[in-house]
Amino acid sequence: MKKISKDKLPQLWDRLAQQATLYLPVEEDGVVNFAPWKEGAAVNLDVINTVVPPKQMVLPQSENYLHFRVDGGKLDLEPVDVDGPYVIFGARPCDVAAIAIIDKLFLDEPCDTLYKERREKGTIISLGCNEPEETCFCTAFELEPAFSPDADVSAWDMGEYLLWKAQGEKGEALTKKMEDLLEDAGADAEKAVESLRNNVASKEAAATKEYGWNAQGVKDALEDKFDSEIWDKLYRRCLGCGVCTYICPTCHCFDVQDFSRGQEGLRFRCWDSCMFGDFTLMAHGENPRPTQKERVRQRFMHKLLYYPSNFDVYACVGCGRCVRKCPVSIDITQVIKEVGGVK
């Protein structure tokens, strides 16, 4: 295990930015989100969760698929090149786990080759949490707030320095390139990390204990709740604004559209939301989810029943973003409790 003094972080970032596009939690006008690093940027590694998760680096809000041109009755298609290599620095373990969840869908057969190429060009450096947010509940879904097994490098804030642990080929390669900025962490580093992990996990577990449920019972509890009266109560509060889906690190619904001008144009993919009325609207006018009730039910059933039934993992990492940002205070932890996801 290595360590790096915080005084050397700007040097590390500058070095990384020379080799790839570097994304960091940057504060602007009081709001922290991942943004490309540049010298003098107000990097904030203390905020637990950015407003928008770093999934936008692996699944951009809008990305072009191809350009097309019609010339003399002939259709020419030109594929779009994926951007170059990138590094995400400071992603929290819940957000790294969320990217791994999205991987299961896009990298499974049939593989989304555009997504695969983008993922292969990325390197993720996670930053373990020292304190859970009031709305965090990752331990309820059996995740650790201070450790990310899916990151290429795991880092932990120890005050004056960060501990640094390479994981896998990408992590080892990156660490080797930065070795002159890193130093050996010493024999007690592993113990320090373990102590931090246990401390943070116990704090969050104590806070979420009052929910009265854990991940083991949620899926089974929802099996027979499709016609539950809870959906009648919830949908009346929902505004259909879609903020819960756009800030969710695991939501991955998208639309594919064409934009054309005359004889040429492009096809692109963009984020969409199951909370919008036209999400499942068919060309002939039929909509299998005609009211907000069906849309609200779909959101929770997909995350907590359908996705784990197909991929053996819940499509929720307990980051708490939707709890914090929902304008009508629809709380997924309370939804689970009401449908009977008990221990």
C-alpha positions, 0 to 999 in steps of 0.5 A: 500500500502507498500513500501520498501527501495532500500537498502533492495532490495538485502535482498528481492531478496535473500528471493525470490530466496530461495523460487523460481527461481527469474528472474531480469533484469541483465546487462552483457556486456552492454546488459540487459535481464532477468536472474536468480538472484544470489548474486552480479548480476548487476541488472538494474531496470532503463532500460525500456525494456530488449532486450528479453522480459520476455515471455521466462519465461512463454513460453520458447524458447525451452521446452521438452514435453515428453520422448519416448522409444521403447523397444521390439516393445513397445512404452513408453511415459514419460511426462516431469515435469515442473520446480518449482515456479518462480518469475519475478521481474521488468517486465514492464507493456507492457510485463505483458500485453503481457503475458496476451495476450498470456494467451488468446490463450494458456489458452482458450479451448483447454487449453495448459496444459503445459503452464497452469502449468507453468503459475500457478507456476509463480508470476509477480512483475511489475515495472511501467515506470517513463519515456517512451522510444523514441520508446514506443507507448503503450498508442496508444494501450490504455495501461498505461506505469506506471501500470499493472493490470495483475501483481500479485504485482505492484511496482513503483520507487520513488527514494529512495524506491519502492512503492508496491501494492499486486494484487490478491491471489498470490500478497497477499501471497507473500507480507505476506511472505515479510512483515518484509522487507516492511513498510506502505507507508502512506496516500499519496502513492496512490496520488503519484502513480496516479501523476506518472501514469498521468505524464508518460502517458501524456508524451507518449501520446504527443509523439505518437500523431503525429502518427495520429492514435490510436487503435480504428481505426486500425482493421477497417482500415485493413479489406480491405487491404489484397491486398494493395500495401503497402505489395509490398513495405514492403516485398522488404525491409524485410530480413526474419531474424525473429528478430522482432518475437523473441524479440516481447513480444506477438509473440507465434508461435512455432514448435514441433519437435522430437529428437531421438537417437536409441531407445529413444528420446524426443519431444520438442516445440521451438519458430518459426517465421512466417517470415521464408520461411519454417514456413507453408511449408507442407510435400508435398512441398506446401507453402501457403506463398511462398514469403516474401510478404505473410509473412510480410503481415501475421505478421501485419494482425495477430497482428492488425486484426486477433488476435483482431477479435478473442480475442478482443485485439491487439497482440501489446503492443507498447513496440517498440522493433521491431522498435529499432531492425529491421535491415531495419527499418520496423516500425509498427507505420508507417505501421499502418499509411500507411494502413489508421489506422486513428483516 
